[in-house]
Amino acid sequence: MFVSVVLDPGGADSSRALISLLAQYGFTRIQRACWENTAVSEKRLRTLKKDIDRVTDFYDRIRIYQYPVKGLMAITELSKKKWRRCMLRPQPD
């Protein structure tokens, strides 16, 4: 599955930890705060989210875009140490 991660770290320590973590998982830096990987499994993504939880604090914001997830696009956001997920369906023609 395609996964894009957009970072908005609250501090320099979180930023370094997140960048190191994404590099370990095989993500490539596309823009200053955007990292992508085209071959991430569901299991590996769950592990990544747990690792992100471990290195972030209350002030960090992370947004993960995934496609496909059951044929839909998923946007998962970490804000104030809470994960939220939104599933997007294409609009009918």
WOKAWO-V143243 format. One record per residue. RES is the residue in one letter. SS is DSSP state (H for helix, E for strand, - for the rest). PSI is psi in whole degrees, -180 to 180 (none if undefined). D_FIRST is the distance of its C-alpha to the first C-alpha in whole Angstrom. Layout:
((RES;SS;PSI;D_FIRST) (RES;SS;PSI;D_FIRST))
This chain:
((M;-;150;0) (F;E;133;4) (V;E;131;6) (S;E;134;10) (V;E;126;13) (V;E;127;16) (L;E;139;19) (D;E;75;23) (P;-;150;25) (G;-;-15;28) (G;-;172;30) (A;H;-38;30) (D;H;-44;29) (S;H;-41;26) (S;H;-49;25) (R;H;-42;25) (A;H;-43;24) (L;H;-43;21) (I;H;-44;20) (S;H;-43;21) (L;H;-47;19) (L;H;-38;16) (A;H;-39;17) (Q;H;-33;17) (Y;-;4;14) (G;-;15;13) (F;-;149;13) (T;E;136;15) (R;E;122;17) (I;E;-43;17) (Q;E;-179;20) (R;-;-44;22) (A;-;15;20) (C;E;127;17) (W;E;142;14) (E;E;153;11) (N;E;134;8) (T;-;0;6) (A;-;69;5) (V;-;130;5) (S;-;162;6) (E;H;-43;8) (K;H;-45;11) (R;H;-36;11) (L;H;-39;10) (R;H;-42;13) (T;H;-41;15) (L;H;-45;14) (K;H;-40;15) (K;H;-41;18) (D;H;-37;19) (I;H;-43;19) (D;H;-39;21) (R;H;-35;23) (V;H;-1;24) (T;-;165;24) (D;-;-172;27) (F;-;-30;28) (Y;-;-6;28) (D;-;144;25) (R;E;131;22) (I;E;139;18) (R;E;130;16) (I;E;125;12) (Y;E;127;10) (Q;E;140;7) (Y;E;134;6) (P;E;150;6) (V;E;102;8) (K;-;38;11) (G;-;3;11) (L;E;171;11) (M;E;135;10) (A;E;137;11) (I;E;121;13) (T;E;132;14) (E;E;136;18) (L;E;117;20) (S;E;130;23) (K;-;39;27) (K;-;24;25) (K;E;135;23) (W;E;138;20) (R;E;145;19) (R;E;139;16) (C;E;130;17) (M;E;127;15) (L;E;130;16) (R;-;147;17) (P;-;146;18) (Q;-;139;21) (P;-;148;23) (D;-;none;25))
